Amino acid sequence: MNKLILTFASVAVLSLNSMAADEKKPDADNTDKNKRDRSGDTKTPVDQSNSQEDLKLTQAIRQAVMKDESLTMTAKNVKIITAGGHVTLRGPVKSTEEKMKIENHAKSAAGVAKVDNQLEVKAADKK
C-alpha cells in the first residue's frame, strides 16, 4: 500500500514540475518583426539577387562566417542578402563581438561602404 501511495505521489510531483516548466516560457511573439518585414522597408531573403556576382559575394561571406569557429550556431545562421553588390546582414547574434566579426567578414568580401549591418544582439536567457 505504501508503494502505491509513493508511486502516485511521485507521478503527481513529476506532472506538476513539467507543467510549471511549460508555464515559465512565454510564447514567441514576432508580430512586430513580421509587420516590419512585410512592409518592404527592410531586406529579406526574397530580395537576394540572382546575379552571378551577388551570389558569389553571398557565398564568400557565408563561407567565411561558417569557417569562423568562434561564432555560435545562432551567429552562423544570420541572413546574408546581397543585391547590386550591397550586402545586408540580418538576424540575431549572441554578442556584440559576434556582430562585429560577421560585419568584418562581410566588409572584407564586399568592401566597407557596401555593408548594412542590421544584426541584433539577442539578450541572454535568464534562468
N, C-alpha and C positions, 0 to 999 in steps of 0.2 A: 504494500500500500504506500509506504514511504517513497519507494522508487517511482511509483506512478505520479505522486504529487510533485516530486522533484522534476520529473520529465515534463509535466505540464507547466511548471513554473519556469523551467529553462526555455521552453518554446515561447512562452509569453514574453519573457525578457528579451529574447532574440528578435521577436516580432516588433516590439516597441523600439528597440535600438535601430532596426532597419528603417522603420517609419520616421524616426527622429532624424536619421541621416538624410533621408529624402527631403525633409522639410527645410533643411539648412540651406540648400542650394536654390536660389531664385531662378526662375525661368529666364532664359536668354531673351533680351529684348533688343533686337536690331532694327526696330521700326524707323528710328531717325536716320540710320545709315542707309537703309533700303530706300527711303524717300530721297535722300541726297543722291544716291547712285542713279535712281530713275529720272532725276531732274535733268540730267545731261550736263550738269556743271562740273562733274568730275569724270576722270578717265576710268573705264572699267576694262576687263579683258576683251570685251567685244570691240574696243577701239584699237586693238593691236593691228598694225598694218601687215599686209601680206607681201610687201616688197622684200626682195632678197636681202637688201641692206639692213632693213629693220629687223628681219628675222634673225640674221647673223648677229646683230648687235644684242638682241634679247638673249640669244643663245650664249654668247660670250659672257654676258653678265651673270646669267643663271649658272653657268659652269663655274665661274669664279666664286659665286656665293656657295655653291654646293661643295667646292673644294676646301672652303674655309672651315676647318674643324672646330674653331672656337665659337661658331654660331650654333644656336639651338635649332631644333626642327621647326619651331614656330617661325624663326627668322628665315629659314631656308624655304618656307612656303609663302613668302610675300609675293605680291603681284608685281611683275615687271612688264610694263606696257610701253611699246615703242611705236611711234608714228612720226614719220617725217624726220627721222634722226633724233627726235626728242624723246627722252625716257621719263616715264612717271613711275615712281615706286609707291606702292600702297599696301597697307595691311598692318597687322600688329607685330611688334617685336618685344622682347622681354626687357631690354635696357637701352639707354641712350648710346652705350658703346656699340651694341648691335646695329642700331640705326645708322650710326656714323660709318661703321665698317661696310655695310651694304651700299651706302651712298658713295663711299670711296671706290668700291669695286665698279659701280656704275660710271663714276666720273673717269676712271682710268680707261674704260672701254669707249665711252661716248664723248668725253670732253666735259670740262667743268660747267660750261654755260648751258649744257643741254640736258641737265638732270633736275627733275622736280621731285624732291623728297617729301612725300606725304605719309611716310611711315609713322605709326602711332605707338608710343611706348605703353605697353599694357601694364596696368597696375598689378603688383604681385598679389597672389591669392593669400588671404589672411585666414589662418586656421585656428 
